[in-house]
Amino acid sequence: LYVVDKRSIEHCLFAHVSAEPAHARALAAMGVRPLLDLGMRLGEGTGAALAAGIVKAAARLHSGMATFAEAGVSDKE
């Protein structure tokens, strides 16, 4: 996709960088940074599985947080 249209990856999250050198070079060529760098080279989507849980938890946390007004936070010191 990236070769056809560089904008095609704007919505993508890159889960992890493999310990395989070519993977790091591919990410660098696209100008993206992975969420995780755990030195894995399992090749079975393990990094994606780990990152998915982290992203899901972050989204739940963000959507469940109170606003400053809801929490009664004052802008006064």
Contact map, one row per residue, 1 for C-alpha under 8 A:
11111101100000000000000000000000000000000000000000000000000000000000000000000
11111111100000000000000000000100000000000000000000000000000000000000000000000
11111100000000000000000000000000000000000000000000000000000000000000000000000
11111100000000000000000000000000000000000000000000000000000000000000000000000
11111111000000000000000000000000000000000000000000000000000000000000000000000
11111111100000000000000000000000000000000000000000000000000000000000000000000
01001111110000000000000000000000000000000000000000000000000000000000000000000
11001111111000000000000000000000000000000000000000000000000000000000000000000
11000111111100000000000000000000000000000000000000000000000000000000000000000
00000011111100000000000000000000000000000000000000000000000000000000000000000
00000001111110000000000000000000000000000000000000000000000000000000000000000
00000000111111000000000000000000000000000000000000000000000000000000000000000
00000000001111100000000000000000011000000000000000000000000000000000000000000
00000000000111111000000000000001111000000000000000000000000000000000000000000
00000000000011111000000000000000011100000000001101110000000000000000000000000
00000000000001111100000000000000011111000000001100100000000000000000000000000
00000000000001111110001100100000010111110000001000000000000000000000000000000
00000000000000011111101100000000000011111000000000000000000000000000000000000
00000000000000001111101100000000000000111000000000000000000000000000000000000
00000000000000000111111100000000000000001000000000000000000000000000000000000
00000000000000000111111110000000000000000000000000000000000000000000000000000
00000000000000000001111111000000000000000000000000000000000000000000000000000
00000000000000001111111111100000000000000000000000000000000000000000000000000
00000000000000001111111111110000000000000000000000000000000000000000000000000
00000000000000000000111111111000000000000000000000000000000000000000000000000
00000000000000000000011111111100000000000000000000000000000000000000000000000
00000000000000001000001111111111110000000000000000000000000000000000000000000
00000000000000000000000111111111100000000000000000000000000000000000000000000
00000000000000000000000011111111000000000000000000000000000000000000000000000
01000000000000000000000001111111000000000000000000000000000000000000000000000
00000000000000000000000000111111100000000000000000000000000000000000000000000
00000000000001000000000000111111110000000000000000000000000000000000000000000
00000000000001000000000000110011111000000000000000000000000000000000000000000
00000000000011111000000000100001111110000000000000000000000000000000000000000
00000000000011110000000000000000111110000000000000100000000000000000000000000
00000000000000111000000000000000011111000000001000100000000000000000000000000
00000000000000011100000000000000011111110000000000000000000000000000000000000
00000000000000011100000000000000000111110000001000000000000000000000000000000
00000000000000001110000000000000000011111000000000000000000000000000000000000
00000000000000001110000000000000000011111100001000000000000000000000000000000
00000000000000000111000000000000000000111110000000000000000000000000000000000
00000000000000000000000000000000000000011111110000000000000000000000000000000
00000000000000000000000000000000000000001111110000000000000000000000000000000
00000000000000000000000000000000000000000111110000000000000000000000000000000
00000000000000000000000000000000000000000111111110000000000000000000000000000
00000000000000000000000000000000000000000111111111000000000000000000000000000
00000000000000111000000000000000000101010000111111100000000000000000000000000
00000000000000110000000000000000000000000000111111110000000000000000000000000
00000000000000000000000000000000000000000000111111111000000000000000000000000
00000000000000100000000000000000000000000000011111111100000000000000000000000
00000000000000110000000000000000001100000000001111111110000000000000000000000
00000000000000100000000000000000000000000000000111111111000000000000000000000
00000000000000000000000000000000000000000000000011111111100000000000000000000
00000000000000000000000000000000000000000000000001111111110000000000000000000
00000000000000000000000000000000000000000000000000111111111000000000000000000
00000000000000000000000000000000000000000000000000011111111100000000000000000
00000000000000000000000000000000000000000000000000001111111110000000000000000
00000000000000000000000000000000000000000000000000000111111111000000000000000
00000000000000000000000000000000000000000000000000000011111111100000000000000
00000000000000000000000000000000000000000000000000000001111111110000000000000
00000000000000000000000000000000000000000000000000000000111111111000000000000
00000000000000000000000000000000000000000000000000000000011111111000000000000
00000000000000000000000000000000000000000000000000000000001111111000000000000
00000000000000000000000000000000000000000000000000000000000111111100000000000
00000000000000000000000000000000000000000000000000000000000011111110000000000
00000000000000000000000000000000000000000000000000000000000000011111111000000
00000000000000000000000000000000000000000000000000000000000000001111111000000
00000000000000000000000000000000000000000000000000000000000000000111111111000
00000000000000000000000000000000000000000000000000000000000000000111111111000
00000000000000000000000000000000000000000000000000000000000000000111111110000
00000000000000000000000000000000000000000000000000000000000000000111111110000
00000000000000000000000000000000000000000000000000000000000000000001111111000
00000000000000000000000000000000000000000000000000000000000000000001111111100
00000000000000000000000000000000000000000000000000000000000000000001100111111
00000000000000000000000000000000000000000000000000000000000000000000000011111
00000000000000000000000000000000000000000000000000000000000000000000000001111
00000000000000000000000000000000000000000000000000000000000000000000000001111
